[in-house]
């Protein structure tokens, strides 16, 4: 499996089931992602022990780096270890539960925290003033064991029963139950059984559910795809017709309840004779079809991997864009970045010029799109000759009385 995950993203200390201790692990992905600022969910990651090579699969949404928007209820601040502000969730040692900070006051030798518990009357708590020199977890901690099912790998945690801080370092199964592994400050490893609702389904049962769903949604394609399940993870293997079906199957599996994530090892039934140039031409034909309203597009194809950057008017992005592009023969991977513009420039003039082109007999059998962005006019589409390309440019220059024009018309 290691050969399929080529890109090392970063390193993290995680629990190694072979060593039965926390060791350095390389975190590998099948594509060169960046973890800066978080990652999209459901991306499979291979965690490989640097010492012995023992591997396991986890997913981007199970790591702390993929937390995009930290909401207060998820991470609780501990008095004496975190800087406190109104709106924070706060936990005091020996308290039965956390509350929300309504206000916070500092005096010369004491601090006053006004806390509300579950919408009841506010409670004023006076405590000796604490100076925090090093705040280890500025966003707060997960409270264990209460929040064990919400804890991500790499989360700072506070074990309320043991009165110790620690770090979440693994997810394991002891043969009967799924557990989260926590490394406490005194180097004790604690294995906390996840609550029933967070337990993974038995492999056989989850496999039946996944196969049944695939046969229902993809009756013509599921016969060539096999399903393997382990600890809530679904592995798809076999062949599929095109990239669009491959992504749709993966999305279907990821959408099922009790599925941790999907590792898609299916291969595309792509002819080796489909060249990048043919794929690129197919994409341009699609983008330049009359019903497609994208403009300022750039297409890059390498080894069947397609990247498209384009713009469109606000709320004008085709909902099935990725699906239709993925059906183009030869496409093996697709990244589509579309910017929606709320206030495009000179839109009426652009439409007027397009109408003039369509009525010009010398520009017969062409498709020309005109747009204006960053105070520059853009010609895109296809023509049949260099003469038509130059004629379109001259027509635009006369109409706009500007030389800020980029001519991307293709000869086709």
Secondary structure, DSSP 4 states (H G I P E B T S, - for coil): -GGG--EEEEEEEEEETTTTEEEEEEEEESS----TT---TT-EEEEEETTT--EEEEEGGGBGGG--S--TTTSEEEBTTB---TT-EEE-TT-SS-EEEEEEEE-SSEEEEEEESTTS--EEEEEE----S--S-TT-BEEETTTGGGPPBT-EEEETTTTEEEEEEEEEE-SS-EEEEEEETTS-EEEEEPPGGGSPPPHHHHHHHHHHHHHHH-TTTGGGEEEEEETTEEEEEEEESSHHHHHHHHHHHHTSTT--EEEE--EE---TT--HHHHHHHHHHHHTSTT---EEEEEEEETTEEEEEEEEETT-S-TTHHHHHHTSTT--EEEEEEEEESS-SSHHHHHHHHHHHHH-GGGTT-EEEEEEETTEEEEEEEESSHHHHHHHHHHHHHHH--S-EEE-PEE-
